[in-house]
Amino acid sequence: MKIDLHCHTKKTKQGDGKARNVTPELFRKKIELADVKIVAITNHNAFDYEQYQILQSTVQDICQVWPGVEIDVIGESRYHLIVVTKPDEAFRFSGRCVSLFSDISPDLCQLSLQEVYETFKDFDAIYIPHFHDKKPAISEADKQELFRIVKDSSRVFIEPRNYRTLGVLANKDMSVLIGSDVKDWNKYESSTFAELRLPVASFMEFLLLAKRDKAVVETLLSKKSPLKVLGMPHHSVKLPLMIYPDVNIIFGQKGTGKTEILKSMYTEVLGSGKKCKKYIASERSEDFSELLNIKDMEISLEKLNTDSCESEFKELSSWTDDNPTSFSSYIYWYQTKGNSNNKSRMKITEAIHDFYRKPKMYDIHENDKKEIQSVLDKIKHIDCIEYLLEEEIKQLEYLLIKLHRSIQEKRKFDLVEKYASRLTNFTIDRIKAFADRSSDTMSRPSTSGLKEFTIKRTDLLRCVNQILGSIKVPDYNERIRLGSLEGKGEIYINCKYRMLCQEERTKNYPGFNITSLKEIVKLLEEIKKHVFDFNIATYVEQLVTLCKENKVTSIKPFVGRSKQIITSDGVEYEPSNGEKGILLLEQVLYEDADIYFLDEPELGMGNSYIDSDIRPLISNLAKQRKYVVVATHNANIAVRTLPYMSIYRTHKNGKYETYLGNPFDDQLVSIADSEDIKSWTEESMHSLEGGYEAFYERRDIYEARNN
């Protein structure tokens, strides 16, 4: 929840730029664009109640607007002090400002801290002085005076110039807020804002949160709808836990079962039907190998732009040779043709076969008939009245039936031609056989067999050429982005589809014997070379047997699949173990899921990478109301993500303890004894690697205090 408690809406001093003036339309546009949910109007030494009302009504549906003012204060030195109060007191606040600044030019105004406090002491106000490198800044003596006068330290915040200086602000009970201090409303959305991890609905709720009011913290937490789960550090131990749709951290001493708790939570939540993603750093090598498994690569002939050749393999499996008619048959016919006068009168005994050549459209008509029948069968199961008008349904039925009949007619004509030719030839052969038996002669051979011989061999050559041509196609490569590595750029998984070649590996052809596949290709080449040899049937028989033994009915078994890791320029790259973790973790965090489980994501990674790349990804998932559970030893993750739930594990004197808490009320409470309470701040700084630095570099109202 972004908040801006230092926002200017008009030029009030000579030194202010005109770009600080804002119209209601621009104000709403920029507030919405920046996604700011609370803004305090704090102009220099003036409060324009009329403008406040207009701007408040302009954004009332998207943002809270609090009344405030930025005052020039003189003490040991001159500094700026922001005073903000609740919206209900805006009118009264306006009257006090008029009294305070009466007859004083904003450019010349310099008030004492006592004057300011006396004016607003009966308000529920917060005080924010410029500090350190934000000029003009309050001095140390004046800061102490401010705390003394205000008395309630939870109402005092300091404002540095930017986040880089927060590491030096480790003074006791100090809270930090940064506002936009906008100078040009056209650039408002690029300003620096504070962000509350617990969204507040009112000014008073904000004050109670600043006081770390336990009831308020618990109320705000409960708005997140926590999920109850069981954590099992050991199969015999079950811990009742809660996780929020935000960041949840498991931390503590090594060897206290943090990984086991995370894994058990993952198993339970996955079983409940939620979509889960998991990253276990210690298993990254195995997981990376699984990433390169080709089981998810379906054989796709479309990608290779080639045909399956199923009909060619089927044709080969039933292929038989037709030899030409022997010369002896012609000699015997010639020698006996005058032996029977009765037979000589039967001219059919001199007839030759009708030659049938399959029409070009024969196979297309056959396939179309199957397709239209399939469509008709499927459409019966569709309730067309749900989608079409009655007249449209009738028209659809009419057209489909008409198409079906038209295809049937074409198919019928093809079959009539085919079987008429067969019947004619069958009749010729039967009559000749009958006449030959009756006259002890031989009729003229019905065919020389040369056409049939040639057709059979050319059909065989056509099938072989089609199969070999379909096998010898270029490789197909498909890139899938895996992630990015510093110094290497974008990293991809290259999914390669390629037809069988001599240097291929068996693992790229799961389920098939690569030696047998190579032998099949070799036999196809031999058949092509010897297609007109007399012993070609031997090669074909060997091929058919080998295909049958290996269940090869198309060219699909010849498609090899493999995966390689490559850089953006296509060069293969072997990532180190640490780089494998980076790529796997990035992939998990970019995938869509309901809950993410991460175990020691920092393992093998540098702190700078964790803080600059991984932490923002985790925080972004939290903003999307995703559940993120992280078991970690790293403070960049455990502290800077400000977890809604912290699960802290300890082991002392043979006894394991589990504490639950959060940084908002700075408590970790034992689940076994509610009186056993630890400081979230102290334990995080003590237990986490880099805890002290991480804690102080991101310190503000919604983080734990420095104790």
HUVENWO-V370504 format. One record per pair of residues at least 24 apart in sequence whose ideal C-beta (glycine too) atoms are under 6 Angstrom apart, sorted by the first residue. I is the first residue (numbers start at 1). GAP is how many residues later the second one is. Records with the same first field share a line. If there is no record, write none. Layout:
I: GAP, GAP
This chain:
1: 36, 195, 198
2: 33, 34, 35, 191, 193
3: 35, 191, 193
4: 32, 35, 175, 176, 189
5: 35, 79, 172, 174
6: 36, 76, 173, 175
7: 32, 34, 173, 175
8: 35, 174
9: 32
10: 33
12: 31, 32, 34, 94
13: 31, 93, 94
14: 93
17: 166
19: 165
22: 163
24: 30, 34
26: 159
27: 28, 31
28: 30, 31
30: 155, 158
31: 28, 32
32: 30
33: 156
34: 154, 155
36: 27
37: 26
38: 26
39: 24, 26
40: 26, 28, 44
41: 27
42: 26, 27, 28, 40
44: 26, 62
45: 56, 61, 64
46: 60
47: 47, 50
49: 45
52: 38
66: 137
67: 26
69: 28
71: 45
72: 37, 38
73: 38, 40
74: 36
75: 38, 67
76: 63, 65, 66
77: 62
78: 58
79: 50, 51, 57, 58, 59
80: 50, 56
81: 48
82: 46
83: 37, 42, 44
84: 42
85: 38, 40
86: 38, 117
89: 34
117: 32
126: 29
127: 29
128: 29, 31, 49
130: 29
131: 27, 29
132: 28, 33
133: 28, 32
134: 25, 26, 27
154: 56, 57
166: 531, 533
167: 529, 530
170: 526, 536
175: 526
176: 523, 524
196: 506
197: 445, 505
198: 466
210: 491
212: 453
214: 451
217: 447, 448
229: 36, 39
231: 30, 33, 34
232: 32
233: 24, 27, 28
239: 419
243: 384, 386, 402
244: 400, 401
245: 380, 382
246: 376, 398
247: 375, 381, 394, 396
248: 381, 395, 397
249: 381, 389, 394, 397
250: 381, 397
251: 381, 387, 436
252: 396, 397, 398, 435
253: 397, 398
256: 393, 395
258: 373, 391
259: 340, 372
262: 335, 337, 369
266: 331
269: 326
274: 320, 321
275: 318, 319
276: 317, 319
277: 311, 314, 316, 319
278: 319
279: 306, 309, 319
280: 319
281: 300, 318, 319, 322
284: 296, 297, 300
287: 297
288: 292
292: 271
294: 267
297: 198, 264
299: 257, 260
303: 173, 194
304: 169, 172, 193
306: 164, 167
307: 163
308: 246
309: 157, 158, 161, 245, 246
310: 244
312: 151, 154, 155
313: 240, 241
315: 148
316: 147
317: 227
319: 141, 221
321: 216
322: 130, 131, 134
324: 125, 126, 129
325: 120, 123, 124
329: 116
332: 110
333: 109, 111
336: 105, 106
339: 102
340: 99, 101
343: 92, 96
346: 89
348: 83
349: 83, 86, 94
350: 94
351: 77
352: 94, 95
353: 72, 93, 94
354: 67, 70, 71
356: 65
362: 52
365: 45, 46, 49
368: 39
369: 38, 42
372: 32, 35
457: 74, 75
461: 70
464: 60, 63, 64
467: 57
468: 56
470: 85
471: 28, 84, 87
473: 26
482: 101
483: 100, 103, 104
485: 94
488: 79
489: 79
490: 78
492: 74
493: 70
494: 70, 72
495: 68
496: 66
497: 64
498: 62
499: 59
500: 58
504: 56
508: 52, 53, 54
509: 51
512: 45
516: 34
517: 41
520: 26
577: 27
578: 26
589: 28
595: 32
596: 32
597: 32
598: 32
599: 32
602: 32
610: 26
611: 25
615: 25
633: 56
634: 55
635: 53, 55, 56, 59
636: 58
638: 50
639: 45, 55, 56
640: 54, 58
648: 35
663: 40, 41
666: 38
680: 24
681: 26
